[in-house]
Amino acid sequence: MEYVLTAESLSKQYKNFKALNDFSIHVPKGSIYGFIGKNGAGKTTLIRLVCGLQSPTSGSYALYGVPNTDSGIARSRRRMGAVVETPSIYTDMTAEDNLKEQFRIIGLPSFDDIPVLLDLVGLSDTGKKKAKHFSLGMKQRLGIAIALAGSPDFLILDEPVNGLDPQGIIEMRELILKLNRERGITFLISSHILDELSRLATHYGFIDSGHMIREISAADLDAACRKCVRVQVSDIHALTRVLDEMHMDYNIFSDTMADIFAKVNISQLAIALADQGCDIISVSEREESLESYYVNLIGGGKHNE
Amino acid sequence: MSRLLSADLARLRKSIFFKLCVIGMFLFGIYMKVMDYVSCTQYGFTVSLFSMLTIYMFVLVFMIPAFVSLFVGAEYSDGTIRNKLIIGHTRLSIYLSNLITGVAAALIFTAAYLIAGLAVGIPLCGVSEANYRELVSLFLLSIVTMTAIASLSTLIGMLCQSRAVTAVVNILAVLFLLVMSIYVSARLNEPEYYQSITTMTDDGSIQDVAEEKNPTYLRGTERKVYEFFNEFIPTSQAVAITQGSVSDYSSVARMAGYSAGIAVVSTAVGIFVFRRKDIK
């Protein structure tokens, strides 16, 4: 698999606080990579390092295979765009002037693409309105337009839907999907709004305390989160024997409980278990969401947000 | 760096504060020349085209730090410095581009004052004979002094990520240097002797009959140190330029050398620290 961004043993220390600790990441080309973690987990720190705003304390990362220690990293960065925390826009300029400024910084010879970009992010009718008078959603979209100015094929968005109203969230989601499908842009999206991320992401990375806990594709996550029937019984061995005889997928996770990944005829199961001298204590149908997967993975009880 | 410079100069042209400063300097140039003409004709003095022409430096001592604070500070407050770093511009280029833009702005402010002063002064005063060597020396010194002030302001602006803090620190630094300049100048201008006894003669006139050594008069090494600071501090140089006369050309050369040194050292320190700085 071809990766746009990889990192190995990456660490970043601020005085006595280790923001990233032996961190690794693998962002596949063409993916929408949902980067999930609680506040202070190290999401923005990684983004700052990748964007060249800060240097790692140890370890390394590579953009398009070019390590950060290589002088060619600046050339690799020209292929990416980013909106880090707040959109980076001159608030006393119009949307068009902001894009002109970015075109000059990049060194693009003409401003011909500016109307196309403004149209793409839905800001073509803002005229002489200065960015300071824009809504948060408009500012976010202008930030994305600026990040798109150099026609990047990798876009990093740090909390892109934070503070947006429902309409703004929908527009942002549609824009990201459009850019990913039509232009093949790879996205790294950091967020803790999991429901929103689950509508977009093709891959996930879960970070906690500066460490990557797990990287998983959306397909694998769907498989892990599939619908199941949770059964609590008096004899788990009897249950496994019965389920094996019925050729059903299951997962045992305690001395009395198991998840069965199949459509279960409760009457047949109860009769079969009764034959084995096993009682059913409880049965519940459940479906694991991205949120519950995340909570199970990180450990909801130890959060201190 | 040319791309960054092009972007920064384009932003300069769009800046409302920059436009206000240019207009302000233009009006100030007209005002000073008209007032000079009015006061000279009122008291019967010869009107000179070149008097009051270097007073712009005293205004720029405050205007440059204020402008640089807002211009460079916007890079941090709006977060736009990230756009430059993300697409791969080096920190050296970003720093130098901001510095050059600050110096360019200071030169434009100067030009606005001079154009206004000459536009009003030539019809009012005519083109009179003048010590052009002195004028050119002061003008060249003012450019180096402006560069030093812009370099110090850029240093603070690039290392401090809060626009408000940058503005406060820059203005306080200028005020501190100005107070220091006034103190140094006052100590150097103290008389070596002062009259201790004043008598009235028979015809009623007042006569000083004895002179006494001033104990606070600076002598020896101490005087040399004060003289050094009087030439070294950019605000002292600004005061000297504002006065519009040169008593010693070697002193002007030394002042220019000191300012050039301040500009080079502050820029080198600024770039060194900025390259290692974590940007949020």
Interface residues (C-beta under 8 A of the other chain):
Chain A: Y14 R48 C51 G52 L53 Q54 S55 I73 A74 R75 S76 R77 R78 M80 G81 A82 V84 E85 T86 P87 S88 I89 Y90 T91 D92 M93 D97 K100 E101 Q102 R104 I105 I106 G107 I146 A147 G150
Chain B: R3 L4 S6 A7 A10 R11 K14 S15 I16 A74 D78 G79 T80 I81 R82 N83 K84 L85 I86 I87 G88 H89 T90 R276 D278 I279 K280
